Amino acid sequence: MGIDNKAPVIATCKFMHFSRDFCVGLGDLQSPNQVDWEDVICQGFRRNNYRWQMNLPSGRHTFVWERTHSVGVEDVPLSSISYRNFKLVDESTGQVLAVFTNDYLSTKKAGDFQVYADYGRGFNLISLVTVLALYEKGSRRHRRIAAAGGGAGG
């Protein structure tokens, strides 16, 4: 959503039931044939890596959001206890292209996002949408665990 509810939709995310994977779409769902969808696939049992691809002028590239406790947004404190700090790496080179640092103490701010690569608006947008989706999946998982009593056998 933009500055008001009349702004056009430019991106969307679809969570799949009973799956750690999800899809992101760039474009307005009012014109479904013009939405570019990409699958975001969870790799690993611990939900540490999420892999996705997109077309760039140089060809199709693969990117991975990885949980991190060592790389963060410049000048933003990095919490070693947060499970919502992520770095985006190019799968073929290992280069860090973007980071998301969770503001775990704030109730009004999810965190800070910084892009290091110059791959254009589409890349920036899909990077932001994918990491926000990861943040939302973490929030939903946390609420589910809390509603179930945290599994403490109480």
N, C-alpha and C positions, 0 to 999 in steps of 0.2 A: 504494500500500500504506500502511496505517496503522501504528500502533505495533507491531503484530505481524502475522503472516500470516493471522490470522483476521479482520482488519478488512475492512469492505466496500470494494470498488473503487468509487471515485466519479468517476474520469475515465480516459480511455484515448486513445492516439494510434495511428494507422495510417499508416505510411509506404508509399508506392506505389513499386513497382519502376520504375526508369528514369524517374523523375519528380522534380521539385523540389517538387511539391505534396504535401500530406498532409491527413489528416482528424483532427479531435479529437472525442471524444465525452464528454459529461457524463452519468454514470450508470453502472450496473453491467452489464457484458456478460452476466451471468447472466439479466438481463431485457432482451433486446435491443430489444424494442418500446418500452422506456422510456428509451432512450439518445437524447439530442439530439446529432446529428452536425452539425458545421460543417466546411466545406472551407477549407483555408488554401492560398492560391494565391500562388506566387512570381511577382513582377513584376520584370522586368528580367533581362538576361543575367548581371549580376554578383551575383545573389542578394542584393540590398540591401533589397528590400521584400517583405513577406509580408502579404497582404490577407485578412481574414476578416470575417464578419458574425455578428451575433447579435440576437435580439429583446430589447428592453428595454421597460419599461412605456410609454415614449414612442414606440415603434415599432422598426422594423428599422434598425440602425446598422451602419456599415462602419468597420472599424479597420485600421490598417496598422502592422506592426512595421517600423521602419526602423533600419538600422545607424547608429550615431552615434559621434562622437569628441568631442562637445561637451556632451551632457546625460547626467548620471549620478545614481546614488543619492546622497542628501545625506550628506556627511561620509565618502564612500568615494572613494579616489583613482581617477581615470579614466585608463586607459592609452590612449595614442594609437596603440599598435601592435596592440591586440587587435581582432579582427574579430568579436567576440562581444558587443559593447556594443549594446544596442537601446533605442529609445524607441518607445512605443506612442502613435500619434496618432489622433484622430478624423478620418476622411477629409473630412468636410464642414466642420469648423471649424479643423483644424490644431492643435487643443489637445493638448498632451502629457498623456496619461492615466496612464501607467506607464513605468517604466524598469527595465532590467536592466543591471547593471554587472558585467562579467566579472572574476573574481579570477584573473587570468592567472598569478600566481606560486604559487598554492596547488595542491597535489595532492589536497586533501581537500574543497575548497569550490569550487563552480562560479561563484558570484557572489552578488550582492545584488539583491533585487527589491523595488520600491516602487511602490505604487498611489496615485495622486492623486485618482482619480474615486471617487464614492460611488454605484456602480451595483449594488451587492449582491454576495452571495457567489458567484453564478453567474458574473458578470463577472470577479471576482477569480480564480476557479478556472480559467476558460478562458484568461484572460490568462497565468496561471502555466504552464498546460499547453502553450500555444502557444510561449511563449518557451523552455521547457525542451526542447520538440521541436526548435526552431531550434538550440539549443545542442547537442543530440544529433546533429542532421544535420551540424553543423560538425565534431563529434568523429569521426563516421564518415568524412566526406570527408578529414579530416586523416590518419586511419589508412590509408585507401585510397591516398592520395598517398605516405605514408611507405613502405607496403608495396611500392609500385611503383618505389621508388627516387627519388621526388621529381621524376621527369621530367628528371633532370640528365644523362641520356645516359650513365650509368655502366655 
